Each structure stands twice: as structure tokens, then as C-alpha cells.
Amino acid sequence: MKRISRIAAVYFSPTGTTKKITETIAEECSRRMQLPWKAHSFTLPSERQEILHFPSNVLIIFGVPVYAGRVPNFLLSYLNQSEGGEAFGIPVVVYGNRNYDDALIELRDIMEMHHIHTIAGGAFIGEHSFSYTLGKGRPDKADLVQARSLADSAASSLLTETYATPIQVKGNIPYRPYYIPQKKDGTQKKITSVFPKISSECTNCGRCVHLCPMGSIADDCHSYTSFCIKCGACVKGCPAGARYYDDETYLYHKKALEQEFIRRAEPELFI
Ligand SMILES: Cc1cc2nc3c(=O)[nH]c(=O)nc-3n(C[C@H](O)[C@H](O)[C@H](O)COP(=O)(O)O)c2cc1C
């Protein structure tokens, strides 16, 4: 086996569910392989100043949330500059109880293209960025058991050199187009130009300014300097509950998702 001397949990995670899964897998790999692990977030603009560059001796647990059934597209130019140095890696996607569509296979391909040899993969569920009821409380205890199980199998396959790479995961090639929300009348409408509103409860504490992964909220907390990806970081992270959406298509889409995807989706592990 190529020498692995440390483990890295590398993730983009505006509302923290991807962070939780990715770090749990890293922690368990660390326990099983008796190696140190470290977290590396690329969620905030300041964290994306440096490109991702890994030496060959790292096992990389690479986590992204699923946006529109795919790897978030605004991350592609950043991810496509990364260099994996022939390291081993585990692609992990976290989705809001609807579907992960082609996100996992796309992430695997990105990793392979940048010289990270994938040996396992997983799709997990997190509370949906738009909602407090869809995937509520996920990942939960049972999800974390699954995350640890993925880590155990991956660690065993590395220790016994029985891994297969690239890992075979679910998904289509070519990838399906990005999922587009529907309006009430059944026609599709993108919500790219929608921004959260700010109520009078806002205390100008600046928390949202710090949390925004696009660096799009001005210091006054009330105006926007760039675009909004609807990640939910400012809405769910506002201590005063002052940020909300009132866009009709956004609200209709959120309600439709909450009504249609009430079944409990389960994690899928690829080993
Ligand atoms: C723009 C956008 C698109 C999303 N698209 C999907 C999707 O296609 N399928 C799904 O199940 N969840 C979708 N989600 C929900 C997130 O994948 C999910 O909430 C994830 O747990 C968020 O990760 P985080 O907590 O690390 O930010 C979407 C969220 C956003 C913001």
C-alpha cells in the first residue's frame, strides 16, 4: 500500500451537514488506521484563496452538498484547479432528502481527474437548506453509524490492499442537466436571482456577513454585493431569525419538496 500518514476531511458546508458527515468519516478512518486527521473547509471565500493541493500521503474525505442534483456549479472552477498528488480519496455527497442524482459520480470524476484515487464513496442525507422539516435533524445517529461503517470498510480495504479504484458509484454519464424548480403552473423557473429579505428583527450583528460562502452580504447586513446561492447559511444562522424568503417560486418549490419527499431517504454506501 502507498504510505498514508494522515487523513483530511475536506468540505464545502454552508449549513454544517456535509461537515458533520465528512468529519465523522475522517474521525473513524483515523481511529481505524491509527493516523491523525484534520479538517479543511473551503466554505468561505477566505478559505478558497488557496487552491486545494494534496501530497500523496493523505487520505482525503471530500464532501460537498448536492445542489440541483449535481456538484454545486459555482465550485467547479475552484475544484478544477485542485491537485491530488495521486492520493487516495472518498467522495461524499450530502442531499436534502430529495435525491443526489448525478452529484456523487460527478464528484468522483472531478477527484479522479485531479489525481485522487477514489476507493469508496457515499451519499448521505442532511436537513434541506431551504427547509426546517425536509430531512429534519439529519444527519442523525443512524446516519452517523452508516458514515462510520463506510469509514470502517474503506480503512479495511486500504489496510488489506483490497480496494478497487476508481470506485463504482450510482449515477449517469453524461450527467443529467441541473434540476430546475417548477412554478405552480408546471413550467420551470430558475431561482438564481432570488435573495433573502431582512426583517426589522435584524440587529446588524454581522453574523450573516461572516457566514455567507459567497461573501455577498455587505457589512450593513442589509445589502448584497454579489449573487446568492440560496445555501441557507444566513437564514438558518441568523440569531434573530431576521432573514427570510418571500419569492413566490422559491416558496412554492420549497413547499412542493416538503410535501413530495416526506419518506425517509437512507444513506447509500459504495465500497
Ligand atoms: C441551491 C440548492 C439546491 C439543492 N438541491 C438539492 C437537490 O437537488 N436534492 C436534494 O435532495 N437536496 C438539495 N439541496 C439540499 C442540500 O443538498 C442539503 O440541504 C445539504 O444537506 C446541505 O449541506 P450543508 O449543510 O453542508 O450546507 C439543495 C440545496 C441548495 C441550497
The ligand as an SDF file (V2000), in Angstrom:
LIG
                    3D

 31 33  0  0  0  0  0  0  0  0999 V2000
  -29.3570   25.5600   -4.3890 C   0  0  0  0  0  0  0  0  0  0  0  0
  -29.6220   24.2680   -3.6820 C   0  0  0  0  0  0  0  0  0  0  0  0
  -30.0000   23.1530   -4.3970 C   0  0  0  0  0  0  0  0  0  0  0  0
  -30.2370   21.9420   -3.7500 C   0  0  0  0  0  0  0  0  0  0  0  0
  -30.5610   20.8500   -4.4990 N   0  0  0  0  0  0  0  0  0  0  0  0
  -30.8310   19.6700   -3.8850 C   0  0  0  0  0  0  0  0  0  0  0  0
  -31.1720   18.5200   -4.6580 C   0  0  0  0  0  0  0  0  0  0  0  0
  -31.1140   18.5100   -5.8820 O   0  0  0  0  0  0  0  0  0  0  0  0
  -31.5420   17.3980   -3.9960 N   0  0  0  0  0  0  0  0  0  0  0  0
  -31.6070   17.3460   -2.6220 C   0  0  0  0  0  0  0  0  0  0  0  0
  -32.0450   16.3360   -2.0920 O   0  0  0  0  0  0  0  0  0  0  0  0
  -31.1980   18.4120   -1.8650 N   0  0  0  0  0  0  0  0  0  0  0  0
  -30.8120   19.5620   -2.4690 C   0  0  0  0  0  0  0  0  0  0  0  0
  -30.4140   20.6470   -1.7190 N   0  0  0  0  0  0  0  0  0  0  0  0
  -30.2760   20.4910   -0.2640 C   0  0  0  0  0  0  0  0  0  0  0  0
  -28.8270   20.2690    0.2150 C   0  0  0  0  0  0  0  0  0  0  0  0
  -28.1700   19.3320   -0.5960 O   0  0  0  0  0  0  0  0  0  0  0  0
  -28.8150   19.7340    1.6570 C   0  0  0  0  0  0  0  0  0  0  0  0
  -29.6130   20.5110    2.4860 O   0  0  0  0  0  0  0  0  0  0  0  0
  -27.4230   19.6120    2.2650 C   0  0  0  0  0  0  0  0  0  0  0  0
  -27.5630   18.8700    3.4500 O   0  0  0  0  0  0  0  0  0  0  0  0
  -26.8120   20.9690    2.6030 C   0  0  0  0  0  0  0  0  0  0  0  0
  -25.4760   20.7820    3.0190 O   0  0  0  0  0  0  0  0  0  0  0  0
  -24.7410   21.7530    4.0760 P   0  0  0  0  0  0  0  0  0  0  0  0
  -25.4720   21.6140    5.3850 O   0  0  0  0  0  0  0  0  0  0  0  0
  -23.3670   21.1930    4.1630 O   0  0  0  0  0  0  0  0  0  0  0  0
  -24.8070   23.1430    3.5610 O   0  0  0  0  0  0  0  0  0  0  0  0
  -30.1310   21.8570   -2.3320 C   0  0  0  0  0  0  0  0  0  0  0  0
  -29.7440   22.9930   -1.6140 C   0  0  0  0  0  0  0  0  0  0  0  0
  -29.4840   24.1850   -2.2790 C   0  0  0  0  0  0  0  0  0  0  0  0
  -29.0270   25.3680   -1.4790 C   0  0  0  0  0  0  0  0  0  0  0  0
  1  2  1  0
  2  3  1  0
  2 30  2  0
  3  4  2  0
  4  5  1  0
  4 28  1  0
  5  6  2  0
  6  7  1  0
  6 13  1  0
  7  8  2  0
  7  9  1  0
  9 10  1  0
 10 11  2  0
 10 12  1  0
 12 13  2  0
 13 14  1  0
 14 15  1  0
 14 28  1  0
 15 16  1  0
 16 17  1  0
 16 18  1  0
 18 19  1  0
 18 20  1  0
 20 21  1  0
 20 22  1  0
 22 23  1  0
 23 24  1  0
 24 25  2  0
 24 26  1  0
 24 27  1  0
 28 29  2  0
 29 30  1  0
 30 31  1  0
M  END
$$$$
